[in-house]
Amino acid sequence: MNENVSFSPSRDYTLDYLKAIGCILMLMVHSELVSLDQVARIARFSGGFAPHFFFTVAGITAFLQVGRYTTKSILMSYLWFFFLSACLTPLVLHSGQLDILFYIELLQIIALGAMLVVLIEHFLKPSHWVYLLIAISIAVLKLVIEFLLPDHSLPMLL
């Protein structure tokens, strides 16, 4: 792998557009829509797909970063992001309850997923179909665990 950092003079705005769609969908699902008419129901249902956009964009970004930056620098960035968000989670989301410092939230999941993509891409360089199979496997595993252990919190991690 090339240890020199190279910057592309042109930027592909596709990922920025996907991030914007994800943000809009997230607003739709978290907004307090008072009326429960058909439009409001559709908006809330559509907004439920926002995490999928965020996870997808994070994975694609990590995949593209492997070709542009050193693996060490990417992993350090995402590791820093993971620990920073782990420290902020109890303060922001849980009113300072430090007993849940290691509770995995969305930002940590994004960081862990991106680090996994970087490591897989660096060491294995698999076909793009492998990522689809991994995603399907995790979804099936989550459904099986939810079915077998409905009161367990492990599916939230998956």
FINUVO-475964 format. One record per atom (N, C-alpha, C): x, y, z; residue number from 1. Coordinates in Angstrom, 2 decimals. Example, Ala and Ser with C-alpha at 12.3 -4.5 7.8 and 13.67 -1.06 7.14 Angstrom:
BEGIN
      px      py      pz drenba
   13.19   -5.69    7.80      1
   12.30   -4.50    7.80      1
   13.20   -3.30    7.80      1
   12.85   -2.25    7.08      2
   13.67   -1.06    7.14      2
   12.90    0.03    7.87      2
//
This chain:
BEGIN
      px      py      pz drenba
    0.85   -1.17    0.00      1
    0.00    0.00    0.00      1
    0.89    1.24    0.00      1
    0.50    2.23   -0.70      2
    1.24    3.47   -0.80      2
    1.12    4.24    0.52      2
    2.24    4.57    1.14      3
    2.24    5.27    2.41      3
    2.10    6.78    2.23      3
    2.16    7.26    1.01      4
    1.99    8.69    0.75      4
    0.52    9.03    0.67      4
    0.15   10.13    1.27      5
   -1.23   10.57    1.23      5
   -1.44   11.37   -0.04      5
   -2.46   10.98   -0.80      6
   -2.76   11.71   -2.03      6
   -4.16   12.28   -1.96      6
   -4.33   13.45   -2.50      7
   -5.61   14.12   -2.49      7
   -6.11   14.26   -3.92      7
   -7.38   13.94   -4.10      8
   -7.98   14.06   -5.42      8
   -8.43   15.50   -5.63      8
   -8.13   16.09   -6.78      9
   -8.53   17.48   -7.00      9
  -10.05   17.63   -7.17      9
  -10.72   16.59   -7.58     10
  -12.17   16.69   -7.75     10
  -12.87   15.87   -6.67     10
  -14.00   16.34   -6.27     11
  -14.75   15.67   -5.21     11
  -16.03   15.08   -5.78     11
  -16.31   13.85   -5.39     12
  -17.56   13.20   -5.78     12
  -18.60   13.54   -4.71     12
  -19.62   14.25   -5.08     13
  -20.61   14.71   -4.11     13
  -21.69   13.68   -3.81     13
  -21.59   12.49   -4.38     14
  -22.60   11.46   -4.15     14
  -22.74   11.14   -2.68     14
  -21.63   10.96   -1.97     15
  -21.70   10.65   -0.55     15
  -22.31   11.80    0.24     15
  -22.01   13.03   -0.16     16
  -22.61   14.18    0.51     16
  -24.12   14.18    0.33     16
  -24.59   13.83   -0.87     17
  -26.02   13.75   -1.12     17
  -26.67   12.65   -0.27     17
  -25.99   11.50   -0.17     18
  -26.52   10.42    0.67     18
  -26.59   10.85    2.13     18
  -25.58   11.58    2.60     19
  -25.60   12.07    3.97     19
  -26.79   13.02    4.17     19
  -27.03   13.88    3.19     20
  -28.15   14.82    3.29     20
  -29.48   14.08    3.34     20
  -29.63   13.05    2.51     21
  -30.86   12.25    2.53     21
  -31.02   11.60    3.89     21
  -29.93   11.05    4.43     22
  -29.98   10.43    5.75     22
  -30.38   11.42    6.82     22
  -29.85   12.64    6.76     23
  -30.21   13.67    7.74     23
  -31.68   14.05    7.64     23
  -32.17   14.20    6.44     24
  -33.58   14.55    6.25     24
  -34.47   13.43    6.76     24
  -34.11   12.18    6.45     25
  -34.90   11.05    6.95     25
  -34.86   10.98    8.47     25
  -33.71   11.27    9.06     26
  -33.60   11.24   10.52     26
  -34.48   12.32   11.15     26
  -34.53   13.49   10.53     27
  -35.41   14.54   11.02     27
  -36.88   14.12   10.93     27
  -37.22   13.44    9.86     28
  -38.60   13.00    9.68     28
  -39.02   12.02   10.77     28
  -38.15   11.09   11.11     29
  -38.52   10.08   12.09     29
  -38.52   10.63   13.51     29
  -37.67   11.64   13.79     30
  -37.58   12.17   15.14     30
  -38.43   13.41   15.35     30
  -39.06   13.90   14.32     31
  -39.90   15.08   14.49     31
  -41.20   14.67   15.15     31
  -41.77   15.60   15.87     32
  -43.04   15.34   16.54     32
  -44.17   15.71   15.58     32
  -44.55   14.75   14.79     33
  -45.65   14.97   13.86     33
  -46.96   14.76   14.62     33
  -47.67   15.85   14.85     34
  -48.86   15.78   15.68     34
  -49.96   15.00   14.98     34
  -50.20   15.31   13.74     35
  -51.27   14.62   13.04     35
  -50.75   13.27   12.55     35
  -51.56   12.27   12.68     36
  -51.17   10.94   12.23     36
  -51.90   10.59   10.94     36
  -51.99   11.57   10.06     37
  -52.61   11.29    8.78     37
  -51.65   10.45    7.93     37
  -52.06   10.10    6.76     38
  -51.28    9.20    5.91     38
  -49.90    9.77    5.57     38
  -49.80   11.07    5.32     39
  -48.52   11.68    4.98     39
  -47.55   11.58    6.16     39
  -48.05   11.85    7.37     40
  -47.20   11.77    8.56     40
  -46.72   10.34    8.78     40
  -47.60    9.36    8.58     41
  -47.21    7.96    8.75     41
  -46.14    7.56    7.74     41
  -46.30    7.99    6.51     42
  -45.31    7.68    5.48     42
  -43.97    8.34    5.81     42
  -44.02    9.59    6.28     43
  -42.79   10.31    6.62     43
  -42.06    9.60    7.76     43
  -42.78    9.20    8.79     44
  -42.13    8.51    9.92     44
  -41.60    7.14    9.49     44
  -42.34    6.43    8.66     45
  -41.87    5.13    8.18     45
  -40.61    5.29    7.33     45
  -40.62    6.26    6.43     46
  -39.45    6.50    5.57     46
  -38.25    6.92    6.38     46
  -38.47    7.69    7.42     47
  -37.38    8.13    8.27     47
  -36.70    6.99    9.00     47
  -37.39    5.89    9.14     48
  -36.81    4.72    9.80     48
  -35.63    4.13    9.06     48
  -35.47    4.50    7.80     49
  -34.35    4.00    7.02     49
  -33.09    4.87    7.15     49
  -33.17    5.94    7.92     50
  -32.02    6.85    8.07     50
  -30.76    6.16    8.58     50
  -30.84    5.30    9.60     51
  -29.60    4.64   10.04     51
  -28.94    3.83    8.93     51
  -29.74    3.25    8.05     52
  -29.17    2.47    6.95     52
  -28.35    3.37    6.02     52
  -28.84    4.57    5.79     53
  -28.07    5.51    4.98     53
  -26.76    5.87    5.67     53
  -26.83    6.14    6.98     54
  -25.61    6.51    7.71     54
  -24.60    5.37    7.71     54
  -25.05    4.14    7.96     55
  -24.13    3.00    7.97     55
  -23.54    2.78    6.59     55
  -24.36    2.90    5.57     56
  -23.89    2.70    4.20     56
  -22.85    3.75    3.83     56
  -23.14    4.99    4.12     57
  -22.20    6.07    3.79     57
  -20.90    5.91    4.57     57
  -20.99    5.52    5.84     58
  -19.77    5.31    6.63     58
  -18.94    4.17    6.04     58
  -19.59    3.10    5.63     59
  -18.86    1.98    5.04     59
  -18.22    2.34    3.71     59
  -18.95    3.06    2.87     60
  -18.41    3.47    1.58     60
  -17.25    4.45    1.79     60
  -17.42    5.36    2.74     61
  -16.34    6.32    3.03     61
  -15.09    5.58    3.49     61
  -15.25    4.62    4.39     62
  -14.10    3.84    4.86     62
  -13.46    3.07    3.71     62
  -14.29    2.51    2.85     63
  -13.79    1.76    1.70     63
  -12.96    2.67    0.79     63
  -13.44    3.87    0.53     64
  -12.72    4.81   -0.33     64
  -11.45    5.36    0.34     64
  -11.49    5.49    1.65     65
  -10.32    6.01    2.36     65
   -9.13    5.07    2.29     65
   -9.41    3.77    2.19     66
   -8.31    2.79    2.12     66
   -7.39    3.08    0.95     66
   -7.94    3.53   -0.15     67
   -7.13    3.84   -1.32     67
   -6.44    5.18   -1.26     67
   -6.85    6.04   -0.34     68
   -6.29    7.39   -0.29     68
   -5.34    7.64    0.88     68
   -5.55    6.95    1.99     69
   -4.77    7.22    3.19     69
   -4.15    5.92    3.71     69
   -3.23    6.05    4.64     70
   -2.62    4.85    5.23     70
   -3.64    4.19    6.17     70
   -3.53    2.89    6.27     71
   -4.44    2.14    7.13     71
   -4.32    2.60    8.58     71
   -3.11    2.85    9.02     72
   -2.87    3.29   10.39     72
   -3.58    4.61   10.68     72
   -3.48    5.56    9.76     73
   -4.12    6.86   10.00     73
   -5.63    6.75   10.00     73
   -6.18    5.91    9.16     74
   -7.65    5.73    9.13     74
   -8.11    5.09   10.43     74
   -7.43    4.02   10.84     75
   -7.82    3.33   12.07     75
   -7.70    4.25   13.28     75
   -6.66    5.05   13.33     76
   -6.49    5.99   14.45     76
   -7.62    7.02   14.47     76
   -8.03    7.48   13.31     77
   -9.14    8.44   13.24     77
  -10.44    7.84   13.76     77
  -10.75    6.64   13.29     78
  -11.99    6.00   13.73     78
  -11.91    5.55   15.19     78
  -10.73    5.17   15.66     79
  -10.57    4.81   17.07     79
  -10.79    6.04   17.95     79
  -10.23    7.16   17.53     80
  -10.44    8.42   18.24     80
  -11.93    8.78   18.24     80
  -12.59    8.64   17.11     81
  -14.02    8.92   16.99     81
  -14.81    8.00   17.93     81
  -14.43    6.73   17.99     82
  -15.11    5.77   18.86     82
  -15.02    6.20   20.32     82
  -13.81    6.50   20.80     83
  -13.64    6.86   22.21     83
  -14.24    8.22   22.54     83
  -14.15    9.16   21.62     84
  -14.78   10.46   21.84     84
  -16.29   10.30   21.97     84
  -16.90    9.55   21.07     85
  -18.35    9.37   21.15     85
  -18.73    8.53   22.36     85
  -17.86    7.59   22.78     86
  -18.14    6.81   23.99     86
  -18.15    7.70   25.23     86
  -17.30    8.71   25.25     87
  -17.27    9.64   26.37     87
  -18.46   10.59   26.35     87
  -18.91   10.96   25.17     88
  -20.02   11.90   25.06     88
  -21.38   11.23   25.26     88
  -21.49    9.94   25.01     89
  -22.77    9.24   25.11     89
  -23.43    9.43   26.47     89
  -22.74    9.15   27.60     90
  -23.42    9.33   28.88     90
  -23.77   10.78   29.18     90
  -22.98   11.70   28.67     91
  -23.23   13.11   28.96     91
  -24.40   13.67   28.16     91
  -24.48   13.28   26.90     92
  -25.48   13.85   26.02     92
  -26.78   13.06   26.03     92
  -26.69   11.76   25.91     93
  -27.89   10.94   25.74     93
  -28.48   10.42   27.03     93
  -27.68   10.34   28.08     94
  -28.17    9.68   29.28     94
  -27.98   10.52   30.54     94
  -28.00   11.81   30.41     95
  -27.97   12.75   31.53     95
  -26.83   12.51   32.51     95
  -25.66   12.21   32.00     96
  -24.49   12.08   32.85     96
  -24.36   10.78   33.61     96
  -25.13    9.77   33.26     97
  -25.04    8.48   33.95     97
  -23.79    7.75   33.47     97
  -22.73    7.81   34.24     98
  -21.46    7.24   33.82     98
  -21.43    5.72   33.93     98
  -22.43    5.12   34.57     99
  -22.45    3.66   34.68     99
  -22.72    3.01   33.32     99
  -23.15    3.78   32.34    100
  -23.38    3.23   31.01    100
  -22.33    3.72   30.03    100
  -21.12    3.96   30.53    101
  -20.05    4.48   29.70    101
  -19.76    3.58   28.50    101
  -19.94    2.27   28.66    102
  -19.61    1.35   27.59    102
  -20.85    0.88   26.83    102
  -21.96    1.58   26.99    103
  -23.16    1.28   26.23    103
  -22.92    1.70   24.79    103
  -23.12    0.78   23.87    104
  -22.81    1.05   22.46    104
  -23.95    1.84   21.84    104
  -23.63    2.97   21.28    105
  -24.60    3.83   20.60    105
  -24.25    3.93   19.11    105
  -25.04    4.67   18.40    106
  -24.93    4.77   16.94    106
  -23.53    5.19   16.48    106
  -22.95    6.21   17.11    107
  -21.64    6.69   16.66    107
  -20.55    5.64   16.85    107
  -20.61    4.91   17.96    108
  -19.62    3.86   18.17    108
  -19.80    2.72   17.17    108
  -21.04    2.41   16.84    109
  -21.30    1.35   15.86    109
  -20.76    1.75   14.49    109
  -20.95    3.01   14.12    110
  -20.41    3.50   12.85    110
  -18.89    3.39   12.86    110
  -18.25    3.81   13.96    111
  -16.79    3.75   14.05    111
  -16.29    2.30   13.97    111
  -16.93    1.40   14.71    112
  -16.52   -0.01   14.68    112
  -16.72   -0.62   13.30    112
  -17.85   -0.31   12.67    113
  -18.11   -0.83   11.33    113
  -17.11   -0.32   10.31    113
  -16.79    0.96   10.40    114
  -15.81    1.54    9.47    114
  -14.42    0.93    9.68    114
  -14.04    0.71   10.95    115
  -12.75    0.08   11.22    115
  -12.73   -1.35   10.68    115
  -13.84   -2.06   10.81    116
  -13.92   -3.42   10.29    116
  -13.76   -3.43    8.77    116
  -14.41   -2.50    8.09    117
  -14.29   -2.40    6.63    117
  -12.84   -2.11    6.24    117
  -12.20   -1.20    6.96    118
  -10.81   -0.84    6.65    118
   -9.89   -2.06    6.83    118
  -10.07   -2.79    7.92    119
   -9.24   -3.96    8.17    119
   -9.48   -5.07    7.15    119
  -10.74   -5.31    6.82    120
  -11.07   -6.33    5.81    120
  -10.46   -5.94    4.47    120
  -10.61   -4.68    4.11    121
  -10.11   -4.21    2.82    121
   -8.58   -4.25    2.79    121
   -7.94   -3.91    3.90    122
   -6.48   -3.88    3.94    122
   -5.88   -5.28    3.87    122
   -6.44   -6.21    4.64    123
   -5.83   -7.53    4.73    123
   -6.37   -8.54    3.72    123
   -7.66   -8.48    3.41    124
   -8.26   -9.51    2.56    124
   -8.55   -9.06    1.14    124
   -8.86   -7.78    0.95    125
   -9.23   -7.23   -0.35    125
  -10.27   -8.13   -1.06    125
  -11.41   -8.35   -0.41    126
  -12.40   -9.25   -0.97    126
  -13.22   -8.60   -2.09    126
  -13.98   -9.42   -2.75    127
  -14.93   -8.94   -3.75    127
  -16.01   -8.12   -3.03    127
  -16.68   -7.26   -3.76    128
  -17.74   -6.43   -3.17    128
  -18.90   -7.28   -2.67    128
  -19.06   -8.46   -3.22    129
  -20.14   -9.36   -2.79    129
  -19.94   -9.83   -1.36    129
  -18.71   -9.87   -0.88    130
  -18.43  -10.30    0.49    130
  -19.10   -9.35    1.48    130
  -19.08   -8.06    1.19    131
  -19.71   -7.09    2.08    131
  -21.22   -7.30    2.14    131
  -21.82   -7.61    1.01    132
  -23.25   -7.91    0.99    132
  -23.54   -9.15    1.83    132
  -22.73  -10.18    1.68    133
  -22.93  -11.40    2.46    133
  -22.75  -11.16    3.96    133
  -21.78  -10.33    4.32    134
  -21.57  -10.00    5.73    134
  -22.80   -9.27    6.28    134
  -23.31   -8.30    5.52    135
  -24.48   -7.54    5.97    135
  -25.71   -8.44    6.13    135
  -25.93   -9.33    5.17    136
  -27.06  -10.25    5.26    136
  -26.88  -11.19    6.45    136
  -25.66  -11.67    6.66    137
  -25.39  -12.58    7.78    137
  -25.66  -11.91    9.13    137
  -25.25  -10.66    9.27    138
  -25.50   -9.93   10.52    138
  -26.99   -9.72   10.73    138
  -27.72   -9.38    9.65    139
  -29.17   -9.18    9.77    139
  -29.86  -10.49   10.17    139
  -29.47  -11.59    9.58    140
  -30.07  -12.90    9.92    140
  -29.72  -13.27   11.36    140
  -28.47  -13.05   11.75    141
  -28.05  -13.34   13.12    141
  -28.86  -12.52   14.12    141
  -29.08  -11.25   13.81    142
  -29.88  -10.39   14.68    142
  -31.30  -10.93   14.82    142
  -31.91  -11.34   13.70    143
  -33.27  -11.88   13.75    143
  -33.34  -13.17   14.55    143
  -32.35  -14.04   14.39    144
  -32.32  -15.31   15.13    144
  -32.18  -15.04   16.63    144
  -31.28  -14.13   17.00    145
  -31.10  -13.81   18.42    145
  -32.35  -13.18   19.00    145
  -32.99  -12.28   18.25    146
  -34.24  -11.67   18.72    146
  -35.32  -12.73   18.92    146
  -35.36  -13.72   18.05    147
  -36.37  -14.77   18.15    147
  -36.08  -15.69   19.35    147
  -34.81  -16.08   19.52    148
  -34.44  -17.01   20.59    148
  -34.34  -16.34   21.95    148
  -33.88  -15.10   21.99    149
  -33.70  -14.36   23.24    149
  -34.39  -13.01   23.15    149
  -35.71  -12.97   23.20    150
  -36.43  -11.70   22.98    150
  -36.14  -10.63   24.02    150
  -35.76  -10.99   25.24    151
  -35.51  -10.00   26.27    151
  -34.03   -9.63   26.41    151
  -33.21  -10.14   25.55    152
  -31.78   -9.89   25.63    152
  -31.43   -8.62   24.87    152
  -30.42   -7.88   25.31    153
  -30.05   -6.61   24.67    153
  -28.99   -6.79   23.58    153
  -28.49   -8.00   23.36    154
  -27.47   -8.22   22.34    154
  -27.90   -7.80   20.93    154
  -29.15   -8.02   20.50    155
  -29.53   -7.60   19.15    155
  -29.36   -6.10   18.91    155
  -29.40   -5.28   19.95    156
  -29.20   -3.84   19.75    156
  -27.80   -3.55   19.28    156
  -26.83   -4.39   19.69    157
  -25.45   -4.21   19.25    157
  -25.31   -4.55   17.77    157
  -26.06   -5.55   17.32    158
  -25.98   -5.95   15.92    158
  -26.77   -5.00   15.07    158
//
